[in-house]
Amino acid sequence: MTTYTALPVGPAVLKELLGTDDAGRRPVPLTDEEGGSPLRCCLRRSEPGERVALVSYAPLRRWARETGAEPGPYDETGPVFVHADACAGPDRGGLPFTNAHRTVRRYSAEGHILGGRLVGSPAAFGEAFEEAFADPRVALVHVRAVEYGCFLYEVRRGR
């Protein structure tokens, strides 16, 4: 079985998002008093008292810019939490946010949705990725929260 890597929002993109997010807004940093917000820059939950920002993020649009894909109406922007300042990125391997139901959504090289799968346990993620990437049309997958539909992270073919 292949090992898959969750791709965080990288430092350069984080810097862009903290200036102007993908919806053209300037983020408003806040102190996360309770903690628990899923941070997409380091792929962990925030600690109480950390400074975070809720920004609009368009992961498929950004991927399309890299690859020349044309996602058309599949291009979407949604809210994600990130650190309000520079972030060192993930400090551990493995797949984050696997402790709840998630959707593994498949995308073609054109950026079109090819389907998805509901995943309900940490052990099921590897199987879902194997199934997705067994289809040669699948270029990448997005892992999303079921309860809000929010983007959590991306996994690409061959990583």
C-alpha positions, -999 to +999 in steps of 0.1 A: +000+000+000+013+035-009+018+061+018+000+093+011+009+128+022-014+156+032-004+188+016-007+219+038-012+255+027+025+264+022+043+294+036+042+315+004+005+309+000-001+316+037+016+350+033-006+358+003-038+348+021-028+369+051-025+399+028-056+394+007-075+361+007-089+343-024-121+362-021-102+396-022-107+403+015-082+414+041-082+388+070-090+399+105-067+380+129-082+368+162-072+349+193-086+315+194-095+314+231-108+278+231-085+263+205-096+234+183-097+252+150-083+230+121-053+249+109-046+242+072-010+257+073+003+231+098-025+205+097-033+204+134-058+219+157-051+253+172-041+256+208-060+278+232-047+314+229-031+310+194-036+338+169-055+326+138-073+340+108-103+327+090-096+332+053-113+324+020-092+298+001-096+284-034-074+252-035-086+240-069-081+274-084-045+276-071-038+240-083-052+249-117-028+279-120+001+255-115-012+229-140-031+249-166-064+231-157-097+248-163-120+238-134-149+260-146-178+258-123-159+234-100-138+263-088-149+271-054-138+293-025-144+284+011-134+293+046-102+278+062-084+286+094-047+294+093-021+309+117-024+347+117+014+349+114+042+328+098+039+291+103+066+264+102+042+239+087+034+204+099+056+190+125+046+154+121+038+130+093+007+110+087-028+121+078-044+147+100-081+152+109-090+115+105-110+113+137-144+121+121-163+114+089-146+130+059-152+131+022-124+122-002-134+141-033-117+131-066-106+156-093-095+151-129-065+167-146-090+193-159-102+201-124-136+185-127-151+164-099-150+127-107-168+115-075-160+110-039-162+087-010-173+090+026-146+079+050-156+071+086-124+058+103-087+066+103-079+032+088-102+038+058-082+067+044-055+047+028-081+025+011-100+055-001-068+070-016-058+037-032-093+035-048-092+071-060-057+069-076-064+035-091-085+055-116-059+070-140-082+100-146-078+111-110-051+138-106-057+148-070-081+144-041-094+169-015-103+157+020-132+177+033-152+179+065-186+163+062-204+186+087-194+219+069-179+207+036-148+227+044-115+219+026-090+202+050-061+192+028-051+179-006-033+147-017-018+145-052-010+115-073+025+101-066+030+117-032 
